[in-house]
Amino acid sequence: MEKAILEDVFTFVGIVVAMGCFTGILITWLKQRRGKQLPPPELMRRLDEIAERVNRIETAVDATAIEVERISEGQRFTTRLLAERGTTPALVDQSAGTTNRR
């Protein structure tokens, strides 16, 4: 009985090893085949154009982020000034207490 189980285990291990070797050979062959094919010049030119566009978009997004940060700093400053101004007493109208001289 143990001999039959041992044979089944060896058969299973042999099948798994064979499948692994076949998969490794297939992947190696596909990698070599793909590596030999060079992209056409038109494709490379288009990829360069896309890279330039992405770079310009990135620059524009960075500039926009800087401007938004400046606006938010200005808003925080204005809010702080208004908050401080709300705690100080309002200025008294000086012209109401004086008499008109003509």
C-alpha positions in Angstrom: 0.0 0.0 0.0 2.8 2.4 0.9 4.5 1.7 -2.4 1.4 2.7 -4.4 1.2 6.0 -2.4 4.9 6.7 -3.0 4.5 6.0 -6.7 1.5 8.5 -6.8 3.5 11.1 -5.0 6.5 10.7 -7.4 4.1 10.9 -10.4 2.5 14.1 -9.1 5.9 15.7 -8.3 7.1 14.7 -11.8 4.1 16.3 -13.5 4.5 19.5 -11.4 8.2 19.7 -12.3 7.5 19.1 -16.0 4.8 21.9 -16.0 7.2 24.2 -14.3 10.0 23.6 -16.8 7.5 24.0 -19.7 6.3 27.3 -18.3 9.8 28.5 -17.7 10.9 27.6 -21.3 7.7 29.3 -22.7 8.2 32.5 -20.7 11.9 32.7 -21.8 11.0 32.2 -25.4 8.3 34.9 -25.3 10.7 37.4 -23.6 13.4 36.8 -26.3 10.8 37.1 -29.1 9.5 40.4 -27.7 12.9 41.8 -27.1 14.0 41.4 -30.7 11.1 43.4 -32.1 12.0 47.0 -32.2 9.2 49.6 -32.1 8.7 51.6 -35.4 10.1 55.1 -35.5 6.6 56.5 -35.8 5.7 54.9 -32.5 8.8 56.3 -30.8 8.0 59.8 -32.1 4.5 59.6 -30.8 5.7 58.4 -27.4 8.1 61.4 -27.2 5.3 63.8 -28.0 3.1 62.2 -25.3 6.0 62.5 -22.8 6.4 66.2 -23.7 2.6 66.8 -23.2 2.6 65.1 -19.9 5.6 67.2 -18.8 3.8 70.4 -19.8 0.7 69.2 -17.9 2.8 68.5 -14.8 4.3 71.9 -15.0 0.9 73.6 -15.3 -0.5 71.6 -12.4 2.5 72.6 -10.2 2.0 76.3 -11.1 -1.7 76.0 -10.3 -0.9 74.4 -7.0 1.5 77.3 -6.1 -1.2 79.9 -7.0 -3.8 78.1 -5.0 -1.4 78.0 -2.0 -0.8 81.8 -2.4 -4.6 82.5 -2.5 -5.2 80.3 0.6 -2.4 82.1 2.5 -4.0 85.4 1.6 -7.4 84.2 2.7 -5.9 83.0 6.0 -4.2 86.3 6.5 -7.4 88.2 5.8 -9.4 86.0 8.1 -6.9 86.5 10.9 -7.0 90.3 10.4 -10.8 90.3 10.5 -10.8 88.1 13.6 -8.4 90.4 15.4 -10.3 93.4 14.2 -13.5 92.0 15.7 -11.9 91.8 19.2 -10.7 95.4 19.2 -13.2 98.2 19.8 -14.5 100.0 16.8 -13.1 103.4 16.0 -15.1 106.3 17.3 -16.3 108.7 14.7 -14.3 111.9 15.4 -16.3 114.2 13.2 -19.5 113.7 15.2 -18.1 115.3 18.3 -16.7 118.4 16.7 -18.6 121.6 15.8 -18.7 123.0 12.3 -16.8 126.3 12.1 -17.5 128.5 9.1 
